[in-house]
Amino acid sequence: MSLPDLAQFFNSISAKAIDIFVDGACSGNPGPGGWGIVFTSDKIETTLAGGNPATTNNRMELQAAIE
């Protein structure tokens, strides 16, 4: 998902609350890793994700929150 798609998600909901779940992990420490975010509201769900070929678990956890 791109940022314009994410903006469309926020414009399409009518609820006053949005649940946001974030997580990050890597295989080995350091090693390849990834992060993900799930946004849910009004039974609508969208995701945002990314990764890095050489990173640490802590960096991926923080990257999910920063994005």
C-alpha positions as CSV (number, residue, x, y, z in Angstrom):
1,M,0.0,0.0,0.0
2,S,1.2,3.5,-0.8
3,L,0.6,6.7,1.2
4,P,-2.1,7.9,-1.2
5,D,-3.9,4.6,-0.7
6,L,-3.6,5.1,3.0
7,A,-5.0,8.6,2.7
8,Q,-8.0,7.1,0.8
9,F,-8.5,4.6,3.6
10,F,-8.7,7.4,6.2
11,N,-11.1,9.5,4.0
12,S,-13.4,6.5,3.5
13,I,-14.1,5.7,7.2
14,S,-16.8,7.3,9.3
15,A,-15.8,6.0,12.7
16,K,-14.1,8.1,15.3
17,A,-11.7,5.3,16.3
18,I,-9.1,3.5,14.3
19,D,-7.3,0.4,15.6
20,I,-3.6,0.3,14.6
21,F,-1.5,-2.8,15.1
22,V,2.3,-2.8,14.5
23,D,5.0,-5.5,14.5
24,G,8.5,-6.1,13.3
25,A,10.8,-9.1,13.3
26,C,13.9,-10.5,11.7
27,S,15.4,-14.0,11.0
28,G,18.6,-14.0,12.9
29,N,19.8,-10.9,14.7
30,P,21.1,-9.3,12.6
31,G,19.5,-10.7,9.5
32,P,16.7,-10.1,7.0
33,G,13.7,-8.5,8.6
34,G,10.3,-7.0,8.0
35,W,7.7,-4.8,9.6
36,G,4.0,-4.5,9.2
37,I,1.1,-2.3,10.2
38,V,-2.7,-3.1,10.1
39,F,-5.3,-0.3,10.3
40,T,-8.9,-1.3,11.0
41,S,-12.1,0.8,11.3
42,D,-15.7,0.3,10.4
43,K,-15.0,-3.3,9.3
44,I,-12.5,-1.9,6.8
45,E,-8.9,-3.0,6.9
46,T,-5.8,-2.0,5.2
47,T,-2.1,-2.8,5.6
48,L,1.3,-1.2,5.1
49,A,4.6,-3.3,5.2
50,G,8.3,-3.2,4.4
51,G,11.6,-4.8,5.1
52,N,15.3,-4.7,5.1
53,P,17.8,-7.4,3.9
54,A,20.2,-6.8,6.8
55,T,18.7,-5.4,10.0
56,T,18.0,-6.2,13.7
57,N,14.7,-7.1,15.4
58,N,14.7,-3.9,17.4
59,R,15.1,-1.8,14.2
60,M,12.1,-3.5,12.6
61,E,9.9,-3.1,15.7
62,L,10.7,0.6,15.8
63,Q,10.4,1.0,12.0
64,A,6.8,-0.3,12.2
65,A,5.9,2.3,14.8
66,I,7.7,5.1,12.9
67,E,6.1,4.4,9.5
